[in-house]
Each structure stands twice: as structure tokens, then as C-alpha cells.
């Protein structure tokens, strides 16, 4: 029997809020008049957030020859939008590193899948010369946050869902909605709204399995859809549903992506898996 919306929303409200500093970073980085000092001051109010940003900034993914040792240096060298992504990564890492039994996601599995999706989304934007590279990174990082909310409901019916996926023409997400009443993307959108995230992130999260339903950010939702599919093909632990994440042909056609493009992108994104420190 489908779960009532009020139960879903109550579970959304039960999750811890994002750190205040992380939400402020998102707001500040979208304001063109924000200064480096203002951004540094906000991040500096949260030592754990600051430490997380510096740790990510010094990972192999960014590949700087010398160590970045201060927030000011990180902001200047990486830019506001990249720092926004790092702030969000630091803020949500503790939640995404938990195991989700309902989705058969092992410890840190969702974190690795989310990070790889974020990196794939960023690479896709670069490959296609799209202007929202860092927003795509942040959205990719958060695309599966709805799984945190409905894992408890999935746990009770996951075996049924997997069997039905294998027996029917429906995708896991379609069955998720049919059995529970809501798919994890929709619930993730509710959580993003609850966290006061901007509309582009909300839509990118909400519609990453159905990009053409997005009202104002179809391209962003489409990029997250493709990035999620690439990460799943590379075998990162997005859960049992990752085995049933088909790429929609009409979304690939939207960007004129052919099989050779996907093969190249899979090879490039797959290189990130070589260095596990990227996912630390």
C-alpha cells in the first residue's frame, strides 16, 4: 500500500538540517557581489565544514601540485562555484556515508556513487560546453538524497521490487512509485526544499529520472540523469536500483550524444575510480 505523503514529509523533517554555514555558502556564491572575505568568514564559522573543504580541495581530483593550506587560498584558486560544491560535499558526507539496508547500499556506497555522479555531471558539462558545470556537480552530489528518507519503506519491500523489476518492463523507479507512492527523486526534491536549496538544485534532484518533466531546468536534470547512468554503469554503489538505471534515448538525443561519446565519457570518468582518496 502506498505510503501517505504526510509520513514521507514527517521523515523529511526528521532528518538533520544542513549546517547553517553550508546553506549560507550556497546563497553567497550565487550573489555576484560577494567577496572572498565574506565567503571565508562564513565558512570559518564552521570548523568541520572548513576542514572538509580543504580536504576535498587537496584531493587528487583537483590535482594541484602544492598543498592548499587556507580557506582564502582555496576560494581564490578554485573559485566560488567549486567551493560551493566542496561545502555541500563536506556537509552531506556524514549522511551519505551511512549504509541503507532498504536499497542494499553498503557503508559509504551512496557517498561513492553520489561523488562519481557529481564528477560525471561536471565532466559532461565540460564535454558539451554547458554553462552550469559547478551547479551540476552539486546537484549530482545530492541527486539521491531521497533514498535517505524512504530507505525504511523500501527495506520492507525491496525484495518484491527487485523481483518485479526482473519480471516486468517497468524500471525500479517506476515500481518504487507504484508500490510506495513516491520515487526517491521526488522525495529528494522535498528534502532539498526543506533544506532551503535553490530552485535549480531542487529541479535537478526531483527530475533526474524524468528530466523532461522539469519546468525550468530541463538541461540540468538531463545532465544528472546521464551522469547517474554513467556512474551506475561503472558499478558504484548506488543501491540495488543502480542495476536498473537505463539512459533515456530522448535525453541522449537532446545533446546529440552517440555511443562513441558515452564510451569516451565512461573511460574518462572511470579514471576517477583509480584513486580512492578522491572519495575520502
C-alpha positions in Angstrom: 0.0 0.0 0.0 1.4 3.4 -0.9 2.8 5.5 1.9 0.9 8.6 2.8 2.6 11.9 1.8 2.4 13.1 5.4 4.5 10.2 6.5 7.1 11.0 3.9 7.2 14.7 4.9 7.5 13.8 8.6 10.5 11.7 7.7 12.0 14.6 5.7 11.6 16.8 8.7 13.2 14.3 11.0 16.5 14.4 9.1 19.1 16.8 10.5 19.2 20.1 8.7 22.2 21.1 6.6 24.8 23.1 8.6 23.8 26.8 8.5 27.2 27.7 7.0 26.7 25.4 4.1 23.3 26.9 3.2 24.9 30.4 3.5 27.7 29.4 1.2 25.2 28.4 -1.5 23.4 31.7 -1.1 26.7 33.8 -1.2 28.2 32.0 -4.2 25.1 32.9 -6.2 25.5 36.6 -5.4 28.0 38.3 -7.8 28.7 41.0 -5.2 30.0 38.5 -2.6 33.7 39.0 -1.7 36.3 36.4 -0.9 36.5 37.7 2.7 32.7 37.4 3.2 32.7 33.8 1.9 35.8 32.9 4.0 34.2 34.4 7.1 31.0 32.3 6.8 32.9 29.1 6.2 35.3 29.8 9.0 32.4 29.8 11.5 32.1 26.0 11.0 35.5 24.3 11.6 34.2 20.9 10.4 33.0 22.5 7.2 36.2 24.4 6.7 38.3 21.2 7.3 36.1 19.2 4.8 36.5 21.8 2.1 40.3 21.9 2.5 40.4 18.1 2.5 38.5 17.9 -0.8 40.4 20.7 -2.3 43.7 18.8 -1.7 42.3 15.6 -3.2 43.8 14.1 -6.4 40.6 15.1 -8.2 41.7 18.8 -8.3 45.3 17.9 -8.9 47.2 20.9 -7.6 50.9 20.4 -7.3 51.2 22.2 -4.0 49.0 21.9 -0.9 46.2 24.4 -0.4 46.5 25.4 3.2 44.0 28.1 3.8 40.3 28.9 3.0 41.3 32.1 1.3 43.7 30.2 -1.0 41.0 27.6 -1.7 38.4 30.2 -2.6 40.8 32.2 -4.9 42.3 29.1 -6.6 39.1 27.1 -7.0 36.5 29.8 -7.5 33.2 30.4 -5.7 31.2 27.8 -7.5 33.7 25.0 -6.9 33.8 26.0 -3.2 30.0 25.7 -3.1 30.3 22.1 -4.3 33.0 21.4 -1.8 31.0 22.9 1.0 28.0 20.8 0.1 30.1 17.7 -0.2 31.5 18.3 3.3 28.0 19.0 4.7 26.3 15.9 3.4 29.2 13.4 3.6 28.2 12.0 7.1 24.7 11.3 5.9 25.7 9.8 2.5 28.3 7.5 4.1 25.7 5.6 6.1 24.5 2.2 4.9 21.0 2.0 3.6 19.7 -1.6 4.0 16.5 -1.0 2.1 18.5 -0.2 -1.1 21.2 -2.8 -0.3 23.7 0.0 -0.1 26.9 -0.8 1.8 28.7 1.7 4.1 29.9 4.6 2.1 28.3 3.2 -1.1 25.9 6.0 -1.6 28.7 8.5 -1.0 30.9 7.0 -3.7 28.0 6.8 -6.1 27.0 10.4 -5.4 30.5 11.7 -5.8 31.1 9.8 -9.0 27.8 11.1 -10.3 28.8 14.7 -9.4 32.2 14.2 -11.2 30.4 12.7 -14.2 28.0 15.6 -14.3 30.8 18.1 -14.2 32.7 16.3 -17.0 29.5 16.1 -19.1 29.0 19.9 -18.8 32.7 20.5 -19.9 32.3 18.0 -22.8 29.1 19.6 -24.0 30.3 23.2 -23.2 27.3 23.9 -20.9 27.5 26.9 -18.5 26.4 25.3 -15.3 29.4 23.0 -14.6 29.6 23.5 -10.8 25.9 23.6 -10.2 25.8 20.2 -12.0 28.5 18.9 -9.6 26.5 20.0 -6.6 23.2 18.6 -8.0 24.9 15.3 -8.9 26.2 15.0 -5.3 22.7 15.4 -3.9 20.7 13.6 -6.6 19.9 10.5 -4.4 19.3 12.2 -1.0 15.7 11.0 -1.2 17.0 7.5 -0.6 17.9 8.7 2.9 14.2 9.4 3.6 12.4 6.4 2.1 15.0 3.6 2.7 13.0 2.5 5.7 9.9 1.9 3.5 12.0 0.3 0.7 13.5 -2.1 3.3 10.2 -3.8 3.7 9.5 -4.3 0.0 12.9 -4.3 -1.7 12.9 -8.0 -2.5 9.5 -7.6 -4.0 10.7 -4.6 -6.1 13.7 -6.4 -7.4 11.7 -9.5 -8.4 9.1 -7.3 -10.1 11.8 -5.4 -12.0 13.2 -8.6 -13.3 9.7 -9.9 -14.3 8.3 -6.7 -15.8 9.1 -4.0 -18.3 8.9 -1.3 -15.6 12.1 0.3 -14.1 12.9 0.2 -10.4 11.9 3.9 -10.1 8.5 3.2 -11.7 7.9 0.3 -9.3 9.2 2.4 -6.4 6.5 4.9 -7.1 3.8 2.3 -7.7 4.5 0.4 -4.5 5.4 3.2 -2.1 3.6 6.1 -3.8 6.7 8.3 -4.4 10.1 7.7 -6.0 13.3 8.7 -4.3 13.8 11.6 -6.8 10.5 13.3 -5.8 11.2 12.8 -2.1 14.7 14.2 -2.6 13.1 17.3 -4.0 11.0 17.7 -0.9 14.2 17.4 1.2 16.0 19.9 -0.9 13.2 22.4 -0.4 13.3 21.7 3.3 17.0 22.5 3.3 16.2 25.8 1.5 18.3 24.9 -1.6 17.8 27.0 -4.7 15.3 26.0 -7.4 17.8 24.7 -9.9 19.1 22.1 -7.4 15.6 21.2 -6.4 14.5 20.5 -10.0 17.8 18.7 -10.9 17.2 16.4 -7.9 13.5 15.9 -8.4 13.6 15.1 -12.1 16.8 13.2 -12.6 14.8 10.1 -13.6 12.3 12.2 -15.7 14.2 15.2 -16.9 11.6 16.4 -19.5 9.1 17.0 -16.6 11.3 19.7 -15.2 9.8 23.2 -15.6 12.8 25.5 -15.8 15.9 23.4 -15.7 15.5 20.5 -18.1 19.1 20.6 -19.3 20.4 20.3 -15.7 18.0 17.5 -14.9 19.1 15.8 -18.1 22.8 16.0 -17.3 22.2 14.5 -13.9 20.1 11.7 -15.5 23.0 10.8 -17.8 25.7 11.2 -15.1 23.7 8.9 -12.8 23.5 6.4 -15.6 27.3 6.6 -16.2 28.1 6.2 -12.5 25.8 3.1 -12.4 27.5 1.6 -15.4 30.8 2.0 -13.6 29.4 -0.1 -10.8 29.5 2.3 -7.9 27.2 1.5 -5.0 24.0 3.5 -5.7 22.0 0.5 -4.4 20.1 -2.4 -5.9 18.2 0.0 -8.2 21.5 1.0 -9.9 21.3 -2.1 -11.9 18.1 -0.8 -13.5 19.1 2.8 -14.4 18.6 2.9 -18.2 19.7 6.0 -20.1 16.7 7.5 -21.9 17.4 7.8 -25.6 15.5 11.1 -26.0 17.7 12.6 -23.3 20.9 11.4 -25.2 19.4 12.8 -28.4 18.8 16.2 -26.7 22.6 16.6 -26.6 23.4 14.5 -29.7 25.3 12.0 -27.6 26.3 8.9 -29.5 27.7 5.6 -28.4 31.2 6.7 -29.1 30.7 9.8 -26.8 29.4 7.6 -24.0 32.3 5.2 -24.3 34.7 8.1 -24.1 33.0 9.6 -21.1 32.8 6.3 -19.3 36.5 5.8 -19.8 37.3 9.3 -18.6 35.0 9.2 -15.5 36.2 5.7 -14.7 39.7 7.1 -14.2 38.5 8.8 -11.0 38.0 5.3 -9.5 41.7 4.6 -9.7 42.5 6.9 -6.7 40.3 6.1 -3.7 41.5 9.3 -1.9 39.1 11.2 -4.1 36.2 9.7 -2.2 37.7 10.3 1.2 
